[in-house]
Amino acid sequence: MPHPVRRQRRRLLQWAAWSCLPPLAACAAAPVTTPGQALEVAPGVFMVPGTGGEVDPANRGRIGNAGFIVGPTGVVVIDSGVSARHGEALLASLRRITALPVRALLLTHVRQEFVFGATSFQHHGVPVWMHPAAARLMAARCDNCLKTLKRVLGEDEMAGSRVARPDRLLADLPAAEAELAGLIGRRLRLLVHGPEAHSSGPGDLAVLDESSGTLFAGGLMDAHTIPDVQDARPEGWRAALAALQALPLARIVPGHGPLAAPDLVAQTRRYLDQLDERIAVLLAQGTPLSDVAEAATLPEFADWDQADTIHRRNASIVFLRQERALLLR
């Protein structure tokens, strides 16, 4: 019979290869304001908060944030929700704000709670824009995500949901920015880091509304919510955070959790650094993988949403990465 630690290591390696996973456990939602209601966080800039927590039938999987940026001549929507039904709800919320045409839907990163509403937008003639690396990941992975969501949330809740094919791949960001400015009459910056655009995940995109200093962080930052490292390239993520810290930010709409101040950038960096440091100590002490999740508590982040789930998984993933790096020296 395989050794239990080796068996667990194989399971974690398989786990780390997937971005869309079934719920690990019920956990308390992060403090967010009025889930599902569009909140104007700056002139013409709206956040639609998710519930936080894990995907489950009670929250209908609507755990992530979305948003709208309204210009003089049109609207850009940022992220699409977890299902076709959620996408329709976001469009209905937008229509209570403005009758201006929706010029584009930007999908910032590939997590199940952000992408499956995209086909609803396409049904209404809204093109889906996405970074090529994120689009490749979505095409390769999200059929399995959808099967998981149908099992967890039910066929009825996920009715009409499918993996979208992007209408526009953002290979040339300056050209895309100029096109968006022409479509909505408002200047947005589309931010990725590095030639491969791989930071917290492949093709992760952040969107800065220059006139208000509002950053839609996508997968780069969550507020009072544990960041997920499973698709991350850690040094690219840190470099992306450093670049964001140099921008004139007034507020941050994170992927999950409440509206945040600019110091969320430094807070996210501290989590990544403390996680690496704690795991390095455990590895040096000879801690077995089976004990790592329990031993890797970080006091500063112990009360964050998904500390009992995502953080424990993060600890095991980082342990395996550090262990592998040591073996390859």
C-alpha positions as protocol buffer text, in pm:
chain_id: "A"
residue {
  index: 1
  type: MET
  ca { x: 0 y: 0 z: 0 }
}
residue {
  index: 2
  type: PRO
  ca { x: 137 y: 346 z: -83 }
}
residue {
  index: 3
  type: HIS
  ca { x: 279 y: 544 z: 207 }
}
residue {
  index: 4
  type: PRO
  ca { x: 6 y: 785 z: 334 }
}
residue {
  index: 5
  type: VAL
  ca { x: 225 y: 1096 z: 306 }
}
residue {
  index: 6
  type: ARG
  ca { x: 329 y: 1008 z: -51 }
}
residue {
  index: 7
  type: ARG
  ca { x: -36 y: 945 z: -134 }
}
residue {
  index: 8
  type: GLN
  ca { x: -132 y: 1284 z: 13 }
}
residue {
  index: 9
  type: ARG
  ca { x: 150 y: 1449 z: -183 }
}
residue {
  index: 10
  type: ARG
  ca { x: 17 y: 1302 z: -508 }
}
residue {
  index: 11
  type: ARG
  ca { x: -334 y: 1422 z: -425 }
}
residue {
  index: 12
  type: LEU
  ca { x: -208 y: 1774 z: -354 }
}
residue {
  index: 13
  type: LEU
  ca { x: -11 y: 1786 z: -677 }
}
residue {
  index: 14
  type: GLN
  ca { x: -325 y: 1688 z: -867 }
}
residue {
  index: 15
  type: TRP
  ca { x: -526 y: 1940 z: -665 }
}
residue {
  index: 16
  type: ALA
  ca { x: -281 y: 2219 z: -743 }
}
residue {
  index: 17
  type: ALA
  ca { x: -329 y: 2155 z: -1115 }
}
residue {
  index: 18
  type: TRP
  ca { x: -696 y: 2253 z: -1099 }
}
residue {
  index: 19
  type: SER
  ca { x: -834 y: 2604 z: -1054 }
}
residue {
  index: 20
  type: CYS
  ca { x: -1200 y: 2518 z: -1000 }
}
residue {
  index: 21
  type: LEU
  ca { x: -1260 y: 2294 z: -705 }
}
residue {
  index: 22
  type: PRO
  ca { x: -1559 y: 2167 z: -510 }
}
residue {
  index: 23
  type: PRO
  ca { x: -1620 y: 2325 z: -171 }
}
residue {
  index: 24
  type: LEU
  ca { x: -1377 y: 2220 z: 99 }
}
residue {
  index: 25
  type: ALA
  ca { x: -1591 y: 2321 z: 394 }
}
residue {
  index: 26
  type: ALA
  ca { x: -1847 y: 2575 z: 500 }
}
residue {
  index: 27
  type: CYS
  ca { x: -1683 y: 2890 z: 631 }
}
residue {
  index: 28
  type: ALA
  ca { x: -1790 y: 3233 z: 739 }
}
residue {
  index: 29
  type: ALA
  ca { x: -1820 y: 3496 z: 470 }
}
residue {
  index: 30
  type: ALA
  ca { x: -1589 y: 3794 z: 474 }
}
residue {
  index: 31
  type: PRO
  ca { x: -1744 y: 4124 z: 574 }
}
residue {
  index: 32
  type: VAL
  ca { x: -1885 y: 4263 z: 249 }
}
residue {
  index: 33
  type: THR
  ca { x: -2160 y: 4521 z: 202 }
}
residue {
  index: 34
  type: THR
  ca { x: -2498 y: 4423 z: 55 }
}
residue {
  index: 35
  type: PRO
  ca { x: -2404 y: 4129 z: -170 }
}
residue {
  index: 36
  type: GLY
  ca { x: -2548 y: 4158 z: -520 }
}
residue {
  index: 37
  type: GLN
  ca { x: -2636 y: 4529 z: -499 }
}
residue {
  index: 38
  type: ALA
  ca { x: -2438 y: 4766 z: -722 }
}
residue {
  index: 39
  type: LEU
  ca { x: -2259 y: 5024 z: -505 }
}
residue {
  index: 40
  type: GLU
  ca { x: -2117 y: 5344 z: -654 }
}
residue {
  index: 41
  type: VAL
  ca { x: -1764 y: 5359 z: -510 }
}
residue {
  index: 42
  type: ALA
  ca { x: -1652 y: 5657 z: -722 }
}
residue {
  index: 43
  type: PRO
  ca { x: -1831 y: 5871 z: -983 }
}
residue {
  index: 44
  type: GLY
  ca { x: -1944 y: 5630 z: -1254 }
}
residue {
  index: 45
  type: VAL
  ca { x: -1764 y: 5334 z: -1094 }
}
residue {
  index: 46
  type: PHE
  ca { x: -1974 y: 5055 z: -943 }
}
residue {
  index: 47
  type: MET
  ca { x: -1888 y: 4745 z: -744 }
}
residue {
  index: 48
  type: VAL
  ca { x: -2124 y: 4449 z: -719 }
}
residue {
  index: 49
  type: PRO
  ca { x: -2008 y: 4264 z: -406 }
}
residue {
  index: 50
  type: GLY
  ca { x: -2008 y: 3888 z: -376 }
}
residue {
  index: 51
  type: THR
  ca { x: -2086 y: 3702 z: -58 }
}
residue {
  index: 52
  type: GLY
  ca { x: -1738 y: 3566 z: 13 }
}
residue {
  index: 53
  type: GLY
  ca { x: -1693 y: 3215 z: 149 }
}
residue {
  index: 54
  type: GLU
  ca { x: -1696 y: 2892 z: -49 }
}
residue {
  index: 55
  type: VAL
  ca { x: -1928 y: 2812 z: -337 }
}
residue {
  index: 56
  type: ASP
  ca { x: -2242 y: 2646 z: -200 }
}
residue {
  index: 57
  type: PRO
  ca { x: -2616 y: 2633 z: -273 }
}
residue {
  index: 58
  type: ALA
  ca { x: -2694 y: 2894 z: -7 }
}
residue {
  index: 59
  type: ASN
  ca { x: -2487 y: 3165 z: -179 }
}
residue {
  index: 60
  type: ARG
  ca { x: -2561 y: 3030 z: -531 }
}
residue {
  index: 61
  type: GLY
  ca { x: -2188 y: 3045 z: -599 }
}
residue {
  index: 62
  type: ARG
  ca { x: -2198 y: 3426 z: -613 }
}
residue {
  index: 63
  type: ILE
  ca { x: -1891 y: 3471 z: -398 }
}
residue {
  index: 64
  type: GLY
  ca { x: -1679 y: 3699 z: -620 }
}
residue {
  index: 65
  type: ASN
  ca { x: -1705 y: 4071 z: -694 }
}
residue {
  index: 66
  type: ALA
  ca { x: -1796 y: 4226 z: -1028 }
}
residue {
  index: 67
  type: GLY
  ca { x: -1816 y: 4586 z: -1143 }
}
residue {
  index: 68
  type: PHE
  ca { x: -1920 y: 4847 z: -1398 }
}
residue {
  index: 69
  type: ILE
  ca { x: -1737 y: 5153 z: -1527 }
}
residue {
  index: 70
  type: VAL
  ca { x: -1976 y: 5401 z: -1689 }
}
residue {
  index: 71
  type: GLY
  ca { x: -1840 y: 5656 z: -1933 }
}
residue {
  index: 72
  type: PRO
  ca { x: -2018 y: 5927 z: -2134 }
}
residue {
  index: 73
  type: THR
  ca { x: -2078 y: 5693 z: -2429 }
}
residue {
  index: 74
  type: GLY
  ca { x: -2084 y: 5343 z: -2291 }
}
residue {
  index: 75
  type: VAL
  ca { x: -2011 y: 5093 z: -2015 }
}
residue {
  index: 76
  type: VAL
  ca { x: -1741 y: 4834 z: -1947 }
}
residue {
  index: 77
  type: VAL
  ca { x: -1835 y: 4542 z: -1724 }
}
residue {
  index: 78
  type: ILE
  ca { x: -1563 y: 4372 z: -1520 }
}
residue {
  index: 79
  type: ASP
  ca { x: -1617 y: 4000 z: -1459 }
}
residue {
  index: 80
  type: SER
  ca { x: -1936 y: 3813 z: -1529 }
}
residue {
  index: 81
  type: GLY
  ca { x: -2043 y: 3602 z: -1232 }
}
residue {
  index: 82
  type: VAL
  ca { x: -2062 y: 3229 z: -1173 }
}
residue {
  index: 83
  type: SER
  ca { x: -2349 y: 3134 z: -1405 }
}
residue {
  index: 84
  type: ALA
  ca { x: -2563 y: 3249 z: -1695 }
}
residue {
  index: 85
  type: ARG
  ca { x: -2830 y: 3339 z: -1439 }
}
residue {
  index: 86
  type: HIS
  ca { x: -2579 y: 3545 z: -1241 }
}
residue {
  index: 87
  type: GLY
  ca { x: -2473 y: 3721 z: -1561 }
}
residue {
  index: 88
  type: GLU
  ca { x: -2834 y: 3815 z: -1631 }
}
residue {
  index: 89
  type: ALA
  ca { x: -2866 y: 3948 z: -1275 }
}
residue {
  index: 90
  type: LEU
  ca { x: -2559 y: 4166 z: -1325 }
}
residue {
  index: 91
  type: LEU
  ca { x: -2702 y: 4304 z: -1649 }
}
residue {
  index: 92
  type: ALA
  ca { x: -3033 y: 4378 z: -1476 }
}
residue {
  index: 93
  type: SER
  ca { x: -2845 y: 4559 z: -1199 }
}
residue {
  index: 94
  type: LEU
  ca { x: -2659 y: 4763 z: -1459 }
}
residue {
  index: 95
  type: ARG
  ca { x: -2982 y: 4856 z: -1638 }
}
residue {
  index: 96
  type: ARG
  ca { x: -3111 y: 5008 z: -1315 }
}
residue {
  index: 97
  type: ILE
  ca { x: -2813 y: 5244 z: -1332 }
}
residue {
  index: 98
  type: THR
  ca { x: -2787 y: 5339 z: -1699 }
}
residue {
  index: 99
  type: ALA
  ca { x: -2931 y: 5269 z: -2042 }
}
residue {
  index: 100
  type: LEU
  ca { x: -2594 y: 5332 z: -2212 }
}
residue {
  index: 101
  type: PRO
  ca { x: -2468 y: 5045 z: -2430 }
}
residue {
  index: 102
  type: VAL
  ca { x: -2237 y: 4785 z: -2279 }
}
residue {
  index: 103
  type: ARG
  ca { x: -1929 y: 4799 z: -2498 }
}
residue {
  index: 104
  type: ALA
  ca { x: -1722 y: 4517 z: -2351 }
}
residue {
  index: 105
  type: LEU
  ca { x: -1703 y: 4255 z: -2076 }
}
residue {
  index: 106
  type: LEU
  ca { x: -1351 y: 4220 z: -1936 }
}
residue {
  index: 107
  type: LEU
  ca { x: -1273 y: 3885 z: -1775 }
}
residue {
  index: 108
  type: THR
  ca { x: -983 y: 3952 z: -1540 }
}
residue {
  index: 109
  type: HIS
  ca { x: -883 y: 3597 z: -1451 }
}
residue {
  index: 110
  type: VAL
  ca { x: -991 y: 3234 z: -1461 }
}
residue {
  index: 111
  type: ARG
  ca { x: -1183 y: 3141 z: -1149 }
}
residue {
  index: 112
  type: GLN
  ca { x: -1521 y: 2973 z: -1171 }
}
residue {
  index: 113
  type: GLU
  ca { x: -1706 y: 3251 z: -987 }
}
residue {
  index: 114
  type: PHE
  ca { x: -1602 y: 3509 z: -1249 }
}
residue {
  index: 115
  type: VAL
  ca { x: -1637 y: 3351 z: -1593 }
}
residue {
  index: 116
  type: PHE
  ca { x: -1956 y: 3150 z: -1647 }
}
residue {
  index: 117
  type: GLY
  ca { x: -2186 y: 3452 z: -1677 }
}
residue {
  index: 118
  type: ALA
  ca { x: -2001 y: 3558 z: -1992 }
}
residue {
  index: 119
  type: THR
  ca { x: -2235 y: 3378 z: -2231 }
}
residue {
  index: 120
  type: SER
  ca { x: -2527 y: 3586 z: -2102 }
}
residue {
  index: 121
  type: PHE
  ca { x: -2342 y: 3900 z: -2201 }
}
residue {
  index: 122
  type: GLN
  ca { x: -2262 y: 3753 z: -2543 }
}
residue {
  index: 123
  type: HIS
  ca { x: -2630 y: 3664 z: -2584 }
}
residue {
  index: 124
  type: HIS
  ca { x: -2705 y: 4036 z: -2546 }
}
residue {
  index: 125
  type: GLY
  ca { x: -2439 y: 4131 z: -2800 }
}
residue {
  index: 126
  type: VAL
  ca { x: -2164 y: 4225 z: -2553 }
}
residue {
  index: 127
  type: PRO
  ca { x: -1817 y: 4110 z: -2666 }
}
residue {
  index: 128
  type: VAL
  ca { x: -1595 y: 3928 z: -2417 }
}
residue {
  index: 129
  type: TRP
  ca { x: -1237 y: 4058 z: -2385 }
}
residue {
  index: 130
  type: MET
  ca { x: -965 y: 3851 z: -2221 }
}
residue {
  index: 131
  type: HIS
  ca { x: -588 y: 3809 z: -2211 }
}
residue {
  index: 132
  type: PRO
  ca { x: -470 y: 3525 z: -2441 }
}
residue {
  index: 133
  type: ALA
  ca { x: -300 y: 3334 z: -2156 }
}
residue {
  index: 134
  type: ALA
  ca { x: -617 y: 3344 z: -1946 }
}
residue {
  index: 135
  type: ALA
  ca { x: -825 y: 3239 z: -2248 }
}
residue {
  index: 136
  type: ARG
  ca { x: -601 y: 2936 z: -2302 }
}
residue {
  index: 137
  type: LEU
  ca { x: -636 y: 2837 z: -1939 }
}
residue {
  index: 138
  type: MET
  ca { x: -1014 y: 2877 z: -1952 }
}
residue {
  index: 139
  type: ALA
  ca { x: -1042 y: 2660 z: -2263 }
}
residue {
  index: 140
  type: ALA
  ca { x: -824 y: 2389 z: -2110 }
}
residue {
  index: 141
  type: ARG
  ca { x: -977 y: 2377 z: -1767 }
}
residue {
  index: 142
  type: CYS
  ca { x: -1323 y: 2519 z: -1732 }
}
residue {
  index: 143
  type: ASP
  ca { x: -1530 y: 2234 z: -1874 }
}
residue {
  index: 144
  type: ASN
  ca { x: -1436 y: 2051 z: -1555 }
}
residue {
  index: 145
  type: CYS
  ca { x: -1515 y: 2360 z: -1348 }
}
residue {
  index: 146
  type: LEU
  ca { x: -1863 y: 2366 z: -1499 }
}
residue {
  index: 147
  type: LYS
  ca { x: -1924 y: 2000 z: -1416 }
}
residue {
  index: 148
  type: THR
  ca { x: -1827 y: 2070 z: -1056 }
}
residue {
  index: 149
  type: LEU
  ca { x: -2059 y: 2369 z: -1034 }
}
residue {
  index: 150
  type: LYS
  ca { x: -2350 y: 2172 z: -1176 }
}
residue {
  index: 151
  type: ARG
  ca { x: -2293 y: 1907 z: -915 }
}
residue {
  index: 152
  type: VAL
  ca { x: -2261 y: 2156 z: -626 }
}
residue {
  index: 153
  type: LEU
  ca { x: -2519 y: 2418 z: -725 }
}
residue {
  index: 154
  type: GLY
  ca { x: -2753 y: 2203 z: -933 }
}
residue {
  index: 155
  type: GLU
  ca { x: -2846 y: 2188 z: -1299 }
}
residue {
  index: 156
  type: ASP
  ca { x: -3122 y: 2445 z: -1259 }
}
residue {
  index: 157
  type: GLU
  ca { x: -2898 y: 2713 z: -1107 }
}
residue {
  index: 158
  type: MET
  ca { x: -2639 y: 2657 z: -1378 }
}
residue {
  index: 159
  type: ALA
  ca { x: -2889 y: 2632 z: -1666 }
}
residue {
  index: 160
  type: GLY
  ca { x: -2757 y: 2791 z: -1985 }
}
residue {
  index: 161
  type: SER
  ca { x: -2404 y: 2824 z: -1848 }
}
residue {
  index: 162
  type: ARG
  ca { x: -2116 y: 2718 z: -2068 }
}
residue {
  index: 163
  type: VAL
  ca { x: -1752 y: 2798 z: -2131 }
}
residue {
  index: 164
  type: ALA
  ca { x: -1741 y: 3115 z: -2340 }
}
residue {
  index: 165
  type: ARG
  ca { x: -1509 y: 3177 z: -2631 }
}
residue {
  index: 166
  type: PRO
  ca { x: -1361 y: 3528 z: -2602 }
}
residue {
  index: 167
  type: ASP
  ca { x: -1443 y: 3770 z: -2882 }
}
residue {
  index: 168
  type: ARG
  ca { x: -1129 y: 3977 z: -2834 }
}
residue {
  index: 169
  type: LEU
  ca { x: -786 y: 3863 z: -2713 }
}
residue {
  index: 170
  type: LEU
  ca { x: -586 y: 4139 z: -2546 }
}
residue {
  index: 171
  type: ALA
  ca { x: -246 y: 4078 z: -2700 }
}
residue {
  index: 172
  type: ASP
  ca { x: -191 y: 4451 z: -2761 }
}
residue {
  index: 173
  type: LEU
  ca { x: -292 y: 4633 z: -2444 }
}
residue {
  index: 174
  type: PRO
  ca { x: -223 y: 4991 z: -2562 }
}
residue {
  index: 175
  type: ALA
  ca { x: -444 y: 4934 z: -2867 }
}
residue {
  index: 176
  type: ALA
  ca { x: -716 y: 4783 z: -2647 }
}
residue {
  index: 177
  type: GLU
  ca { x: -698 y: 5080 z: -2407 }
}
residue {
  index: 178
  type: ALA
  ca { x: -733 y: 5325 z: -2694 }
}
residue {
  index: 179
  type: GLU
  ca { x: -1029 y: 5132 z: -2832 }
}
residue {
  index: 180
  type: LEU
  ca { x: -1203 y: 5123 z: -2492 }
}
residue {
  index: 181
  type: ALA
  ca { x: -1150 y: 5497 z: -2447 }
}
residue {
  index: 182
  type: GLY
  ca { x: -1315 y: 5555 z: -2782 }
}
residue {
  index: 183
  type: LEU
  ca { x: -1605 y: 5324 z: -2698 }
}
residue {
  index: 184
  type: ILE
  ca { x: -1697 y: 5456 z: -2354 }
}
residue {
  index: 185
  type: GLY
  ca { x: -1537 y: 5803 z: -2350 }
}
residue {
  index: 186
  type: ARG
  ca { x: -1336 y: 5722 z: -2038 }
}
residue {
  index: 187
  type: ARG
  ca { x: -969 y: 5628 z: -2001 }
}
residue {
  index: 188
  type: LEU
  ca { x: -892 y: 5287 z: -1851 }
}
residue {
  index: 189
  type: ARG
  ca { x: -555 y: 5121 z: -1803 }
}
residue {
  index: 190
  type: LEU
  ca { x: -527 y: 4745 z: -1855 }
}
residue {
  index: 191
  type: LEU
  ca { x: -249 y: 4609 z: -1636 }
}
residue {
  index: 192
  type: VAL
  ca { x: -58 y: 4283 z: -1660 }
}
residue {
  index: 193
  type: HIS
  ca { x: 294 y: 4207 z: -1549 }
}
residue {
  index: 194
  type: GLY
  ca { x: 578 y: 4054 z: -1745 }
}
residue {
  index: 195
  type: PRO
  ca { x: 601 y: 3918 z: -2100 }
}
residue {
  index: 196
  type: GLU
  ca { x: 395 y: 3610 z: -2011 }
}
residue {
  index: 197
  type: ALA
  ca { x: 144 y: 3801 z: -1793 }
}
residue {
  index: 198
  type: HIS
  ca { x: 169 y: 3531 z: -1526 }
}
residue {
  index: 199
  type: SER
  ca { x: 143 y: 3657 z: -1168 }
}
residue {
  index: 200
  type: SER
  ca { x: -132 y: 3528 z: -940 }
}
residue {
  index: 201
  type: GLY
  ca { x: -239 y: 3323 z: -1243 }
}
residue {
  index: 202
  type: PRO
  ca { x: -185 y: 3309 z: -1620 }
}
residue {
  index: 203
  type: GLY
  ca { x: -308 y: 3619 z: -1799 }
}
residue {
  index: 204
  type: ASP
  ca { x: -430 y: 3792 z: -1485 }
}
residue {
  index: 205
  type: LEU
  ca { x: -555 y: 4141 z: -1564 }
}
residue {
  index: 206
  type: ALA
  ca { x: -617 y: 4445 z: -1344 }
}
residue {
  index: 207
  type: VAL
  ca { x: -818 y: 4746 z: -1459 }
}
residue {
  index: 208
  type: LEU
  ca { x: -747 y: 5101 z: -1342 }
}
residue {
  index: 209
  type: ASP
  ca { x: -1000 y: 5380 z: -1391 }
}
residue {
  index: 210
  type: GLU
  ca { x: -760 y: 5670 z: -1419 }
}
residue {
  index: 211
  type: SER
  ca { x: -1006 y: 5950 z: -1342 }
}
residue {
  index: 212
  type: SER
  ca { x: -1106 y: 5807 z: -1002 }
}
residue {
  index: 213
  type: GLY
  ca { x: -798 y: 5606 z: -908 }
}
residue {
  index: 214
  type: THR
  ca { x: -1013 y: 5293 z: -868 }
}
residue {
  index: 215
  type: LEU
  ca { x: -836 y: 4964 z: -933 }
}
residue {
  index: 216
  type: PHE
  ca { x: -1029 y: 4647 z: -1013 }
}
residue {
  index: 217
  type: ALA
  ca { x: -769 y: 4398 z: -891 }
}
residue {
  index: 218
  type: GLY
  ca { x: -911 y: 4075 z: -1036 }
}
residue {
  index: 219
  type: GLY
  ca { x: -703 y: 3779 z: -917 }
}
residue {
  index: 220
  type: LEU
  ca { x: -416 y: 3992 z: -788 }
}
residue {
  index: 221
  type: MET
  ca { x: -580 y: 4086 z: -458 }
}
residue {
  index: 222
  type: ASP
  ca { x: -856 y: 3975 z: -224 }
}
residue {
  index: 223
  type: ALA
  ca { x: -959 y: 4178 z: 81 }
}
residue {
  index: 224
  type: HIS
  ca { x: -992 y: 4011 z: 422 }
}
residue {
  index: 225
  type: THR
  ca { x: -983 y: 3692 z: 217 }
}
residue {
  index: 226
  type: ILE
  ca { x: -692 y: 3450 z: 179 }
}
residue {
  index: 227
  type: PRO
  ca { x: -526 y: 3479 z: -165 }
}
residue {
  index: 228
  type: ASP
  ca { x: -509 y: 3155 z: -363 }
}
residue {
  index: 229
  type: VAL
  ca { x: -155 y: 3059 z: -471 }
}
residue {
  index: 230
  type: GLN
  ca { x: -225 y: 2742 z: -667 }
}
residue {
  index: 231
  type: ASP
  ca { x: -183 y: 2898 z: -1014 }
}
residue {
  index: 232
  type: ALA
  ca { x: 62 y: 3165 z: -904 }
}
residue {
  index: 233
  type: ARG
  ca { x: 410 y: 3244 z: -1021 }
}
residue {
  index: 234
  type: PRO
  ca { x: 526 y: 3398 z: -691 }
}
residue {
  index: 235
  type: GLU
  ca { x: 798 y: 3629 z: -818 }
}
residue {
  index: 236
  type: GLY
  ca { x: 574 y: 3755 z: -1097 }
}
residue {
  index: 237
  type: TRP
  ca { x: 300 y: 3819 z: -841 }
}
residue {
  index: 238
  type: ARG
  ca { x: 534 y: 4016 z: -617 }
}
residue {
  index: 239
  type: ALA
  ca { x: 658 y: 4219 z: -914 }
}
residue {
  index: 240
  type: ALA
  ca { x: 298 y: 4294 z: -1016 }
}
residue {
  index: 241
  type: LEU
  ca { x: 218 y: 4412 z: -664 }
}
residue {
  index: 242
  type: ALA
  ca { x: 526 y: 4634 z: -662 }
}
residue {
  index: 243
  type: ALA
  ca { x: 414 y: 4791 z: -991 }
}
residue {
  index: 244
  type: LEU
  ca { x: 64 y: 4851 z: -853 }
}
residue {
  index: 245
  type: GLN
  ca { x: 204 y: 5007 z: -538 }
}
residue {
  index: 246
  type: ALA
  ca { x: 369 y: 5273 z: -752 }
}
residue {
  index: 247
  type: LEU
  ca { x: 36 y: 5382 z: -905 }
}
residue {
  index: 248
  type: PRO
  ca { x: -183 y: 5666 z: -770 }
}
residue {
  index: 249
  type: LEU
  ca { x: -454 y: 5442 z: -629 }
}
residue {
  index: 250
  type: ALA
  ca { x: -747 y: 5579 z: -430 }
}
residue {
  index: 251
  type: ARG
  ca { x: -934 y: 5251 z: -369 }
}
residue {
  index: 252
  type: ILE
  ca { x: -927 y: 4887 z: -470 }
}
residue {
  index: 253
  type: VAL
  ca { x: -1213 y: 4661 z: -574 }
}
residue {
  index: 254
  type: PRO
  ca { x: -1066 y: 4319 z: -492 }
}
residue {
  index: 255
  type: GLY
  ca { x: -1163 y: 3990 z: -651 }
}
residue {
  index: 256
  type: HIS
  ca { x: -1326 y: 3886 z: -323 }
}
residue {
  index: 257
  type: GLY
  ca { x: -1410 y: 4082 z: -12 }
}
residue {
  index: 258
  type: PRO
  ca { x: -1502 y: 4443 z: 64 }
}
residue {
  index: 259
  type: LEU
  ca { x: -1384 y: 4762 z: -102 }
}
residue {
  index: 260
  type: ALA
  ca { x: -1031 y: 4827 z: 20 }
}
residue {
  index: 261
  type: ALA
  ca { x: -780 y: 5105 z: 69 }
}
residue {
  index: 262
  type: PRO
  ca { x: -453 y: 5111 z: -130 }
}
residue {
  index: 263
  type: ASP
  ca { x: -267 y: 4945 z: 159 }
}
residue {
  index: 264
  type: LEU
  ca { x: -425 y: 4617 z: 46 }
}
residue {
  index: 265
  type: VAL
  ca { x: -131 y: 4591 z: -196 }
}
residue {
  index: 266
  type: ALA
  ca { x: 120 y: 4578 z: 90 }
}
residue {
  index: 267
  type: GLN
  ca { x: -106 y: 4352 z: 294 }
}
residue {
  index: 268
  type: THR
  ca { x: -122 y: 4100 z: 10 }
}
residue {
  index: 269
  type: ARG
  ca { x: 256 y: 4108 z: -21 }
}
residue {
  index: 270
  type: ARG
  ca { x: 289 y: 4044 z: 354 }
}
residue {
  index: 271
  type: TYR
  ca { x: 70 y: 3736 z: 326 }
}
residue {
  index: 272
  type: LEU
  ca { x: 282 y: 3593 z: 45 }
}
residue {
  index: 273
  type: ASP
  ca { x: 605 y: 3671 z: 230 }
}
residue {
  index: 274
  type: GLN
  ca { x: 488 y: 3535 z: 565 }
}
residue {
  index: 275
  type: LEU
  ca { x: 359 y: 3218 z: 401 }
}
residue {
  index: 276
  type: ASP
  ca { x: 694 y: 3156 z: 230 }
}
residue {
  index: 277
  type: GLU
  ca { x: 888 y: 3230 z: 549 }
}
residue {
  index: 278
  type: ARG
  ca { x: 673 y: 3005 z: 766 }
}
residue {
  index: 279
  type: ILE
  ca { x: 691 y: 2716 z: 522 }
}
residue {
  index: 280
  type: ALA
  ca { x: 1070 y: 2753 z: 492 }
}
residue {
  index: 281
  type: VAL
  ca { x: 1096 y: 2717 z: 871 }
}
residue {
  index: 282
  type: LEU
  ca { x: 874 y: 2408 z: 873 }
}
residue {
  index: 283
  type: LEU
  ca { x: 1073 y: 2251 z: 591 }
}
residue {
  index: 284
  type: ALA
  ca { x: 1401 y: 2319 z: 773 }
}
residue {
  index: 285
  type: GLN
  ca { x: 1255 y: 2158 z: 1086 }
}
residue {
  index: 286
  type: GLY
  ca { x: 1171 y: 1841 z: 894 }
}
residue {
  index: 287
  type: THR
  ca { x: 795 y: 1884 z: 938 }
}
residue {
  index: 288
  type: PRO
  ca { x: 605 y: 1613 z: 746 }
}
residue {
  index: 289
  type: LEU
  ca { x: 361 y: 1725 z: 480 }
}
residue {
  index: 290
  type: SER
  ca { x: 74 y: 1579 z: 678 }
}
residue {
  index: 291
  type: ASP
  ca { x: 140 y: 1832 z: 959 }
}
residue {
  index: 292
  type: VAL
  ca { x: 211 y: 2140 z: 747 }
}
residue {
  index: 293
  type: ALA
  ca { x: -141 y: 2280 z: 712 }
}
residue {
  index: 294
  type: GLU
  ca { x: -197 y: 2269 z: 1088 }
}
residue {
  index: 295
  type: ALA
  ca { x: 145 y: 2418 z: 1167 }
}
residue {
  index: 296
  type: ALA
  ca { x: 137 y: 2701 z: 914 }
}
residue {
  index: 297
  type: THR
  ca { x: -104 y: 2940 z: 1089 }
}
residue {
  index: 298
  type: LEU
  ca { x: -23 y: 3308 z: 1032 }
}
residue {
  index: 299
  type: PRO
  ca { x: -163 y: 3519 z: 1319 }
}
residue {
  index: 300
  type: GLU
  ca { x: -211 y: 3835 z: 1109 }
}
residue {
  index: 301
  type: PHE
  ca { x: -437 y: 3646 z: 869 }
}
residue {
  index: 302
  type: ALA
  ca { x: -598 y: 3390 z: 1099 }
}
residue {
  index: 303
  type: ASP
  ca { x: -941 y: 3559 z: 1090 }
}
residue {
  index: 304
  type: TRP
  ca { x: -950 y: 3609 z: 714 }
}
residue {
  index: 305
  type: ASP
  ca { x: -1216 y: 3439 z: 505 }
}
residue {
  index: 306
  type: GLN
  ca { x: -1107 y: 3089 z: 399 }
}
residue {
  index: 307
  type: ALA
  ca { x: -818 y: 3074 z: 646 }
}
residue {
  index: 308
  type: ASP
  ca { x: -941 y: 2724 z: 734 }
}
residue {
  index: 309
  type: THR
  ca { x: -956 y: 2613 z: 372 }
}
residue {
  index: 310
  type: ILE
  ca { x: -757 y: 2806 z: 111 }
}
residue {
  index: 311
  type: HIS
  ca { x: -474 y: 2896 z: 351 }
}
residue {
  index: 312
  type: ARG
  ca { x: -430 y: 2533 z: 454 }
}
residue {
  index: 313
  type: ARG
  ca { x: -415 y: 2432 z: 89 }
}
residue {
  index: 314
  type: ASN
  ca { x: -174 y: 2718 z: 15 }
}
residue {
  index: 315
  type: ALA
  ca { x: 56 y: 2594 z: 290 }
}
residue {
  index: 316
  type: SER
  ca { x: 71 y: 2245 z: 143 }
}
residue {
  index: 317
  type: ILE
  ca { x: 125 y: 2373 z: -212 }
}
residue {
  index: 318
  type: VAL
  ca { x: 407 y: 2608 z: -108 }
}
residue {
  index: 319
  type: PHE
  ca { x: 565 y: 2329 z: 98 }
}
residue {
  index: 320
  type: LEU
  ca { x: 574 y: 2105 z: -209 }
}
residue {
  index: 321
  type: ARG
  ca { x: 719 y: 2383 z: -423 }
}
residue {
  index: 322
  type: GLN
  ca { x: 992 y: 2463 z: -173 }
}
residue {
  index: 323
  type: GLU
  ca { x: 1070 y: 2097 z: -123 }
}
residue {
  index: 324
  type: ARG
  ca { x: 1099 y: 2048 z: -498 }
}
residue {
  index: 325
  type: ALA
  ca { x: 1327 y: 2353 z: -529 }
}
residue {
  index: 326
  type: LEU
  ca { x: 1557 y: 2206 z: -265 }
}
residue {
  index: 327
  type: LEU
  ca { x: 1572 y: 1872 z: -445 }
}
residue {
  index: 328
  type: LEU
  ca { x: 1662 y: 2042 z: -775 }
}
residue {
  index: 329
  type: ARG
  ca { x: 1955 y: 2237 z: -632 }
}
